Amino acid sequence: MSLEYRGRGGRKEKVQGAGRTDWPGYDLDLFTYPQHYYGDLEYVLIPHGIIVDRIERLAKDIMKDIGYCDIMVLCVLKGGYKFCADLVEHLKNISRNSDRFVSMKVDFIRLKSYKNDQSMGKMQIIGGEDLSTLAGKNVLIVEDVVGTGRTMKALLTSIKKYKPNMIKVASLLVKRTPRSDGFRPDYAGFEIPNLFVVGYALDYNEYFRDLNHICVINEHGKEKYRV
């Protein structure tokens, strides 16, 4: 059984794990995780070690494709902050070990589209610097999850108005959902079933960000932290 992700050029590749909706996941007893979440999770979908290795490979692919040019990283908060931090660190390591320094600046924007585990149907843009500063820049948007693709399309429409030199999107997760409008990020870490997942900075009403693994929350956990 395998968990799918898209390699460069959209090529489907696989790593060990779960890509099927009927796969029971990794047993929680195989891993360590915060004790205050005991009883709130179904299973581990993607262990932390696999996440780390995959991000290192994504960084190599991004640097190879974009070329050694200055990059403006736009991190989508809050769920994308850990993925962004780890990805940028790998990009910097590649730059340090090359014969040409690559300048990387990071800015932040927050997109709010969920309440509890349900999409609110519209996107709110919160915070962030003046997007006009992206004019003429090579922009790399770093997101945690792409589901239907509508939120990311709306963000791209907003950014394109300022005429950046280039826009690429890197998402840690892509959900397989029948509601997808067909949008695909340029770089995807893992393709997963249409499940509500938490951990590795992905939250449920601000909980579970301190969980290193990506896990599926159970009904007890949803009710416990519902707002």
Buried (B, 14 or more C-beta within 10 A) or exposed (E): EEBBBBBBEEEEEEBEBBBEEEBEBBEBEEBEBEEEBEEBBBBBBBBBEBBEEBBBBBBEBBBEEBEBEEBBBBBBBBBBBBBBBBBBEBBBEBBEEEEEEBEBEBBBBBBBBBEEEEBEEEBEBEEBEEBEBBEEBBBBBBBBBBBBBBBBBBBBEBBEEBEBEBBBBBBBBBBBBEEBEEBBBBBBBBBBBEBBBBBBBBBBBEBBBEBBBBBBBBEEBBEBBEE
